[in-house]
Amino acid sequence: MIYKLIKSSDGSRREVDGIMYTTKIETEMMHVIMAELEPGAETDEYVHEGEEFRIVLEGEIECEVEGRIFKLKEGDAIWHLSDKKHRMRNVGGKKARYLTVRAFAKVK
């Protein structure tokens, strides 16, 4: 595959505890997920291989990595290694949306 056009409505969706996850694309080298968190919602704590780049598209979130908390608002971004404990939390009064690009440590 050389390219893939992804429309706004594309992707597999699953909802978990007030968070809607939409996988936009998954290849051998990366995984791109859109997450929508209702106010007060937070993700589970994750540890896995690879690295992640996350950008906030709407609202305000806290990104906790290895116990350190980073407050992010629309347009802010963070990169971190995925093998460090991490989780996200919506700390604003409205829905928050962010996009995560996860690069795998090794080709699957």
HUMO-V902681 format. One record per pair of residues at least 24 apart in sequence whose C-alpha atoms are under 6 Angstrom apart, sorted by the first residue. I is the first residue (numbers start at 1). J is the second residue. Records with the same first field share a line. If there is no record, write none. Layout:
I: J + J
This chain:
28: 107 + 108
29: 103 + 104 + 107
30: 102 + 103 + 104
31: 101 + 102
32: 100 + 101
33: 99 + 100
34: 98 + 99
35: 97 + 98
36: 96 + 97
37: 95 + 96
38: 95
39: 90 + 93 + 94 + 95
40: 90 + 91
41: 89 + 90
42: 88 + 89
43: 87 + 88
45: 86 + 87
46: 85 + 86
47: 82 + 83 + 84 + 85
48: 82 + 83
49: 82 + 83 + 105
50: 82 + 103 + 104 + 105
51: 80 + 81 + 82 + 102 + 103
52: 79 + 80 + 101 + 102
53: 78 + 79 + 100 + 101
54: 78 + 99 + 100
55: 98 + 99
56: 98
57: 97 + 98
58: 96 + 97
59: 96
60: 91 + 92
61: 89 + 90 + 91
62: 88 + 89
63: 87 + 88
